[in-house]
Amino acid sequence: MRIRRKLDVCVLSDIHLGTYGCHAKELNSYLHSIEPKVLVLNGDIIDIWNFRKSYFPKEHLKVIRRLLKMASKGTKIHYITGNHDEALRRFTDWQLGNIYLRNHLVLKLDEKKLWFFHGDIFDHSIHQAKFIAKMGGWGYDLLIVMNRWLNKILKKLGREKYSLSKRIKNSVKGAVKFIGDFERVASELAIEKKYDYVVCGHIHQPIMREVKTNKGSVKYMNSGDWVENCTALEYHGGIWRLHQHDFLSTPKNGVPEQDDEERTHLSPKELISKLTEEFLNS
């Protein structure tokens, strides 16, 4: 019998289900290892931008199936919309059972106020040139696929893994500045609103740090992603920690389920039908 770690709150973001870069198998293994009271999905969970590919493997469907099962078992799931799943924003404040759809979320934990939002509101490129932003998303997805093949070769040669995207981000001054500006603006806004914590996603940079200004201080946290970093924020016993998934803890064949799909891909229409069926049966 699997023993799951009990958590008060778990935060995940930027899973990008429906893309080649998503580590769905590893995420499913992680979800089977925890039992949170509250699960915050902080944006870009289902990558609706890339649905035109008609790519949705069974491993990705297993993640959604697991989330639905967690909700049916009592976990409160707050789904905060991001830019890649912005189509869901028209249904903001929708609730079904223990699943809540939101644009942002405020929680109070141990007398501290926490502000959760995805963070794409700060990205002018998304709002002013959405087509270019989408092209960048597709290019990033392709880069991740190329990186995985590179790492397979490096592994056979006995060499350490290498991240092409991190190398590019760290070497391009504009990308480094954007990340710094993002964290600063989010923190300053949270300080003005008198929040103790601000929790974001969007930039795929897992971090926990305190930000101080002449107006006060706030704890800035970012849960990272499940494309490169495979990280999550966990809160239990009054302590926040940044969890890094151990790839060695993921079975080679993932987490077995009795009702696995034989098909390897689902179209968007088939996906919606399957999700409806899964929810009604959960």
Buried (B, 14 or more C-beta within 10 A) or exposed (E): EEEEEEBBBBBBBBBBBBBBBBBBBBBBBBBBBBBBBBBBBBBBBBBBBBBEBBBBBBBBBBBBBBBBBBBBEEBBBBBBBBBBBBEBEEEEEEEEEBBBBBBBBEBEBEEEBBBBBBBBBBBEEBEEEEEEBBEEBBEBBEBBEEBEEBBEEEEEEEEEEEBBBBEEBEEEEEBEEBBEEBBBEBBBBBBEEEBBBBBBBBBBBBBBEEBEEEEBEBBBBBBBBBBBBBBBBBBBEEEBEBBEBEEEEBEEEBBEBEEBBEEEBBEBEBBEEBBEEBBEEB
